[in-house]
Amino acid sequence: MAYDGLIMPFIDAASIACGFHAGNSDTIKKTIDLALEHQVKIGAHPSFRDKENFGRREMKLPHDRVYAIVIEQLIKVDLIAKEKGARLHHMKPHGALYNMAAKDRGLAQTLATVVKDFDEKLVVYGLSGSYLVTEAEALGLKVAHEAFADRTYFDDGSLVPRKQPDAVIDSKEQMIHQVNQLVKNGTVTTVSGKTIAVKADTICIHSDTRHAWQYAKALRELKAQIEAGT
């Protein structure tokens, strides 16, 4: 949580680790307190049970098992939020679970069903144009097509895997350029140099990215400039 307090003033919504890939009840409480202090929407960020790899290792689990681990995490964060007088706004899977659900229709259906059963008022955050958002929409759920400020893209709209050296944007100037392009043109330039369409209802930055809070501050300033028409 080294940068959470610095990032929180500049964001609109926070996806909070539920204890399976990071964090515990104490960090969930502290993060919700920070979110409430800065009027930031609170979301659950469930993952595979994989603290060793920060939830970024793919796991092939039966769909009923995925359902069970995700709803367990939703219940945990929701209970803490209610203790604080808050409510959950969204659900966004983390790491490998997120990326797998973007391409695996069955897994996406499972995650959407969890949200439908748990609280159909929750917004499902998913990779723009992916199965996760289309399957959630098919169940009548609210969705947010998510684009990324600090990650690079392949030509098919998927994210470049973190194991590749060019996966994470490590330049504020490049990050600002990508977000400007997303917001103003609805496009992104891929690692191959191709321009592709990407719908962006929400834009993500990762709190564990180097210079994360400076990125968040820069994006808040960019948002103000765009809204002012400058």
N, C-alpha and C positions, 0 to 999 in steps of 0.2 A: 504493500500500500504506500510505497515511498512517494509516489507522485499523485495519489488520488486527491489529496487536499488541494494541490496546485491546479489540477485539471478541472475539478468540479465547477468552479465559477464560470467556465467558458463553454460548457456543454448543455444540451437540452435534455438528454436522456442518458442514463447509465445502466449498463448490463452488468449485473453483479454475480460474481462467481458464487456457486452454491455449496462449495465444499468438496466437490468430487475431483476437480482439477486444481483448485486453489481455494484458500480461505477456510473459514470455519464460522461457527455462530457468532463469535466475537467480531470478526472482520465484517460479516454481513451487517451486524448492528451498527458498527462504526460507519460503514459506507452508506447505509440508509440515513443515518444522522446527517452526514455530509450532504447527501442529496436533498433532504428536507430543508437544510439550512440555505441551500442555493436554489430551491424550487426546481429541482431536476427530477424528471420522470424516472421511476424505478422499474427496472426490468430484471427478470430472472435469466441467468446465463448458464443453463445446465450443460453437462458434458458427460462423456464416459468417465468411469471411475479410474483416473489415471494421473495422479499427482506427479509421478516420476517423470512423465513426459508432458506435463502441463496440458493434458487433454488433447495433445496434437498427434497421437498415434492412432491410426485406424484400427477399429475392432469390429469383427464380424459377429454380431450378437443376434439371437432371435428377436423378432419384432416385439414379442410380448415382454422380453427382458428389457428392451429399450424403453418401452412404455413404462415399465415399473420404475426404472432408475430416473427417468425424467419427471414423472409425477411426484416421486419422492422429493426431488429437489425443488419442484414448484411449491409443494406443501411447506417445506422448510422455510423458504424465503417469504412466502405469503404469511405464514404465522408470525414471523419476526416483523414484517411490515405492519401487520395489523396491531401488534403490540405497541408499535411506534405511532399508531394513528394514521398510517399510510396505506396505500393500495398499490398493487402491481399494475403497471401500464402495459408491459410487453413481455414476450418470451423470445429470446434469441439463443439458439444452440451455440455452443462454443467449439472452436477448433475442428478436430476431425469429424465430430458429429455434424457440425454445420456444413462442412464441405462435402461430406458423404451424402447428406440429405439434399444437397443442391443437385446431385446427379442421379440419385437412387429414388425412383418414384415411390416405391413401397415404403422406404424409410421415411420419406417426406410425408406420406399419408399417415404413418404411425405418429409422427411428431404433431401433425395437425390434429389428429384425433385426441391426443393427450390434452391439447389446449382446449379443444371443443368440449371435452368431458370435464375438464377442471374449471375453466372460466372462459366462456365464449366471448367475453368482452375484451380479453387480452388481444393486443396486436402482435402478429407474428412477424418478426424481423427475419428476412432471408436474403440471400444473394440475389441481386436483381435478375429477374427473368428465369429464376431457377425453379425446379420442382417444388422446393419448399414453399415458395409463395403461391405458385399456381394450385398446388394441392390444398393449401389453406384457404385460398379463395373459393375453391370448389366446395368446401364445407361451409361457406358463408362467413368465414372469419375475416376480420380486418387484417390487412397486411401492410408492410412497409418494404418496398424494394430497396435494398441496401447497396450502396456503392462505397468504395474505400478510398480514403485519402492517402493512406500510407502503404498500400499494396499495389503490385503490378498485375497486369492481366494478359491472358492468352487471347487468341483470336476468337475463341468460342465463348468469351465472357467469363470464363473461370479464372480463379486466382492462381498466379504462379506459386507452386509449392515452396514453403519456407526453406527447404533443403537446397534450393537453387540460390546462387549468390545475388541475383537481381530481383528477388521476391519482395523485399521490403524497401520502400522509398526512404532514403537516408539523407535527403536534401530538402530543406524547407521550401526552396524555390521550386523544385520539381513537384513537391506536394501541392503547393498553391496553384501551380500551372494545371495540375490534374483536376483539382477541385473546380477551378474556374471553367475548365473545359466541360466538366460534368454538369455544372449548374447552368452555364450559358448556352451550351450546344447540345447537351444530352448525349455526349460521346466521350470516349476515352481512347487514348493511343496505346496500343498493345506493345509488348516487348518486341514484336516483329516489325513494328512501325505502321501497322494497319489501324485505321480509325473505325471503331465499332460503336453502335448505339447502346447506351446503358441508361436505363431509367433510374433516377436517384430520388427516392422519397426521403431518405435519411443517409447521412454520410458518416462512416465509422473511422475512428482512430483508435489504436490499441494503446492502453495505458502502459504496457511493458515495452513499447517502442522507444528507442533512444530519442531524447528531446520531445517526449510526448506532450508535456505541458506547454512547451513553446509552440508546438504544432496546434494545440487546442486554442491557445491565445491568438495565434495568427489566423486560424479559421474563424474565430469570433469576430475579429477585425474585418476579415474578408466578407463575412455575412453582413455586417453593418454597411460596408461599402456597396455591396450589391443591392441591398434594400434601399439605400439612399440614391441608387442609380448612378453611382460614380465609378 
